[in-house]
Amino acid sequence: MQRSQGRSQGSSGQPFGSENYSGEYSGDFSDFFGSMFGNESGSRGRQTKFRGQDIQAGLTLQLTDVYKTQKQTITVNGKQIRLTFPAGIEDGQIIKIAGHGGSGVNGGPNGDLYITFAVENNTAFKRDGNNLYKTVDIDLYTAVLGGEILVATFDGKVKLKIAEGTQSSSKVKLKGKGFPVYKKENEFGDLYIMFNIKLPSKLTDKEKELFSELQKLRQDGQEQ
């Protein structure tokens, strides 16, 4: 996991207020300057509060990292922040951490921290939202006769029955074996398995003979 140093962007400061004075003044000059600039106690009382700057930070995670909720410590502008990242974060998603941006001025509120996630796929799965997709090879004999294979999912291997006459590029859905839904505990997408039938290569003479016999049987059956 890589940690990215936060970079401040923009400014949430506001322009200082001003007062216009015109005409004659007949009072005491000390009162005049006090009214313009404020005495020491008055100045402190009227200090404008400014909100701190928002901070933008980037964080790179692996797909296996965001499958489960986890806690991470990140460093932003020299400060270490302990955060909990819910499972199901997507690539490009932005999360706001309120109050962890720049410090406020004159007692103003802190800015916010915005984290943009880059999720890199380090698996054989393709992710689309909460659903996962995977291509699995099966041999010709299993595709023709049917059978059972072991398929790796994100949380372990499962047995999958292959129907007789399974065609290449056909797919099956494993409900609830996809990716966790963001901020929804115990909710998951689905896993779609697409089959790729691997044809045998370097056949022996006997195998070629058997395939030829099978071909003839199929042709004779279609002519009847």
C-alpha positions as CSV (number, residue, x, y, z in Angstrom):
1,M,0.0,0.0,0.0
2,Q,1.3,3.4,-0.9
3,R,0.7,6.5,1.1
4,S,0.5,9.9,-0.6
5,Q,1.4,13.2,1.0
6,G,-1.5,15.6,1.1
7,R,-1.4,18.8,-1.0
8,S,-3.3,21.9,0.0
9,Q,-5.4,23.4,-2.8
10,G,-7.4,26.6,-2.9
11,S,-8.1,29.0,-0.1
12,S,-11.2,29.3,2.0
13,G,-10.1,32.7,3.4
14,Q,-12.4,35.6,3.2
15,P,-11.5,39.3,2.5
16,F,-11.0,41.5,5.5
17,G,-13.9,43.9,6.1
18,S,-13.4,47.7,5.9
19,E,-15.3,50.8,6.9
20,N,-15.5,54.1,5.0
21,Y,-15.2,57.4,6.9
22,S,-16.2,60.8,5.5
23,G,-17.1,64.3,6.7
24,E,-15.8,66.2,9.6
25,Y,-15.0,64.9,13.1
26,S,-15.5,67.0,16.1
27,G,-14.6,64.6,18.9
28,D,-11.4,63.7,20.6
29,F,-8.7,62.3,18.3
30,S,-8.0,59.4,20.5
31,D,-11.7,58.4,20.2
32,F,-11.4,58.9,16.4
33,F,-8.5,56.6,15.9
34,G,-10.0,54.1,18.4
35,S,-13.2,54.0,16.3
36,M,-11.2,53.4,13.1
37,F,-8.7,50.7,14.3
38,G,-10.2,49.6,17.6
39,N,-8.4,49.6,20.9
40,E,-6.5,46.5,22.0
41,S,-9.5,44.8,23.7
42,G,-11.9,45.8,21.0
43,S,-9.7,44.5,18.2
44,R,-9.5,41.1,19.8
45,G,-13.2,41.0,20.2
46,R,-13.9,41.8,16.6
47,Q,-11.3,39.4,15.0
48,T,-12.8,37.6,12.0
49,K,-12.8,33.8,12.1
50,F,-11.6,32.1,9.0
51,R,-12.1,28.5,8.0
52,G,-9.0,26.4,7.4
53,Q,-8.0,25.2,3.9
54,D,-9.3,22.0,2.5
55,I,-6.6,19.4,1.7
56,Q,-6.6,17.0,-1.2
57,A,-4.7,13.7,-0.7
58,G,-4.4,10.6,-2.8
59,L,-4.1,7.0,-1.6
60,T,-3.3,3.9,-3.7
61,L,-4.8,0.5,-2.6
62,Q,-4.9,-3.0,-4.1
63,L,-8.2,-4.6,-5.0
64,T,-7.5,-7.2,-2.3
65,D,-7.1,-4.4,0.3
66,V,-10.6,-3.0,-0.2
67,Y,-12.4,-6.3,-0.1
68,K,-12.5,-6.0,3.7
69,T,-12.9,-3.0,6.1
70,Q,-9.6,-2.0,7.5
71,K,-7.8,0.6,9.5
72,Q,-4.9,2.5,8.1
73,T,-2.6,5.3,9.3
74,I,-1.9,8.0,6.7
75,T,0.4,11.0,6.8
76,V,-1.0,14.3,5.6
77,N,1.1,17.5,5.9
78,G,3.3,15.9,8.5
79,K,0.4,14.7,10.6
80,Q,-0.5,11.0,11.1
81,I,-4.2,10.3,10.9
82,R,-5.7,6.9,11.9
83,L,-8.7,6.1,9.6
84,T,-11.1,3.3,9.0
85,F,-11.8,2.5,5.3
86,P,-15.1,0.6,4.7
87,A,-15.0,-2.4,2.4
88,G,-16.1,-1.8,-1.2
89,I,-14.2,1.4,-2.0
90,E,-14.1,1.9,-5.8
91,D,-11.3,3.3,-8.0
92,G,-11.6,7.1,-8.2
93,Q,-13.9,7.4,-5.2
94,I,-13.5,10.4,-3.0
95,I,-14.1,10.4,0.7
96,K,-14.3,13.5,2.9
97,I,-12.8,13.4,6.4
98,A,-14.4,16.4,8.2
99,G,-12.1,18.6,10.3
100,H,-8.8,17.1,9.2
101,G,-7.8,19.8,6.8
102,G,-5.9,23.0,7.5
103,S,-6.2,24.7,10.9
104,G,-8.7,27.5,11.2
105,V,-7.6,31.1,11.8
106,N,-8.7,33.1,14.9
107,G,-10.7,30.2,16.3
108,G,-12.4,29.4,13.0
109,P,-13.2,25.8,12.0
110,N,-10.7,23.4,10.4
111,G,-10.9,22.6,6.8
112,D,-11.7,19.1,5.5
113,L,-9.5,16.3,4.1
114,Y,-10.5,14.8,0.8
115,I,-9.0,11.5,-0.1
116,T,-9.1,10.2,-3.7
117,F,-8.6,6.5,-4.0
118,A,-6.7,4.7,-6.8
119,V,-7.6,1.0,-6.6
120,E,-5.3,-1.3,-8.6
121,N,-6.5,-4.7,-9.7
122,N,-4.0,-7.3,-8.5
123,T,-6.3,-10.3,-9.2
124,A,-7.6,-12.4,-12.0
125,F,-11.1,-10.9,-11.5
126,K,-12.6,-8.1,-13.4
127,R,-14.6,-5.7,-11.2
128,D,-17.7,-3.8,-12.4
129,G,-19.3,-2.1,-9.5
130,N,-20.2,-4.8,-6.9
131,N,-20.0,-7.6,-9.5
132,L,-17.0,-9.7,-10.4
133,Y,-16.2,-11.5,-13.6
134,K,-13.7,-14.3,-14.3
135,T,-12.9,-16.5,-17.2
136,V,-12.3,-20.2,-16.4
137,D,-10.7,-22.8,-18.7
138,I,-12.4,-26.2,-19.0
139,D,-11.3,-29.1,-21.1
140,L,-13.3,-30.4,-24.0
141,Y,-14.2,-33.7,-22.3
142,T,-15.7,-31.9,-19.3
143,A,-17.6,-29.5,-21.6
144,V,-19.1,-32.4,-23.6
145,L,-19.7,-34.9,-20.8
146,G,-20.3,-32.5,-17.8
147,G,-18.5,-32.7,-14.5
148,E,-17.3,-30.7,-11.6
149,I,-14.5,-28.2,-11.2
150,L,-13.0,-26.1,-8.4
151,V,-13.3,-22.3,-8.9
152,A,-11.4,-19.7,-7.0
153,T,-13.5,-16.9,-5.6
154,F,-12.4,-13.9,-3.5
155,D,-13.1,-15.8,-0.2
156,G,-11.9,-19.3,-1.2
157,K,-12.6,-22.1,-3.6
158,V,-16.0,-23.5,-4.4
159,K,-17.2,-26.6,-6.4
160,L,-19.0,-25.8,-9.6
161,K,-21.0,-28.2,-11.6
162,I,-20.5,-28.2,-15.4
163,A,-23.6,-29.2,-17.4
164,E,-23.3,-31.6,-20.4
165,G,-22.7,-29.8,-23.6
166,T,-21.4,-26.6,-22.1
167,Q,-20.6,-24.1,-24.8
168,S,-17.5,-21.8,-24.9
169,S,-18.3,-18.3,-23.7
170,S,-21.3,-19.5,-21.8
171,K,-21.5,-18.2,-18.2
172,V,-23.0,-19.0,-14.8
173,K,-23.7,-16.7,-11.9
174,L,-22.5,-17.4,-8.3
175,K,-24.9,-15.2,-6.2
176,G,-23.3,-13.3,-3.4
177,K,-19.8,-14.2,-4.4
178,G,-19.0,-10.8,-5.8
179,F,-17.6,-7.6,-4.1
180,P,-18.9,-6.2,-0.9
181,V,-21.4,-3.3,-1.2
182,Y,-19.9,0.0,0.2
183,K,-21.1,0.7,3.7
184,K,-23.7,-2.1,3.6
185,E,-22.6,-4.9,5.9
186,N,-23.0,-8.5,4.7
187,E,-24.2,-7.4,1.2
188,F,-22.3,-8.6,-1.8
189,G,-22.5,-8.5,-5.5
190,D,-22.4,-11.6,-7.7
191,L,-19.6,-13.5,-9.4
192,Y,-20.0,-14.4,-13.1
193,I,-17.9,-17.3,-14.4
194,M,-17.4,-17.5,-18.2
195,F,-16.1,-20.7,-19.6
196,N,-13.3,-21.0,-22.2
197,I,-13.1,-24.5,-23.7
198,K,-9.6,-25.7,-24.2
199,L,-9.2,-28.0,-27.2
200,P,-6.7,-30.8,-26.9
201,S,-3.5,-30.5,-28.9
202,K,-0.8,-33.0,-30.1
203,L,-3.4,-35.8,-30.5
204,T,-2.1,-39.4,-30.7
205,D,-3.1,-41.5,-33.7
206,K,-5.6,-43.4,-31.5
207,E,-7.2,-40.2,-30.3
208,K,-7.5,-38.9,-33.9
209,E,-9.1,-42.2,-34.8
210,L,-11.6,-41.9,-32.0
211,F,-12.4,-38.3,-33.0
212,S,-12.9,-39.4,-36.6
213,E,-15.3,-42.1,-35.4
214,L,-17.2,-39.6,-33.3
215,Q,-17.4,-37.3,-36.3
216,K,-18.8,-40.0,-38.5
217,L,-21.4,-40.9,-35.9
218,R,-22.6,-37.3,-35.6
219,Q,-22.8,-37.0,-39.4
220,D,-24.7,-40.2,-39.8
221,G,-27.1,-39.2,-37.0
222,Q,-27.9,-35.9,-38.7
223,E,-28.6,-37.6,-42.1
224,Q,-31.2,-39.8,-40.6
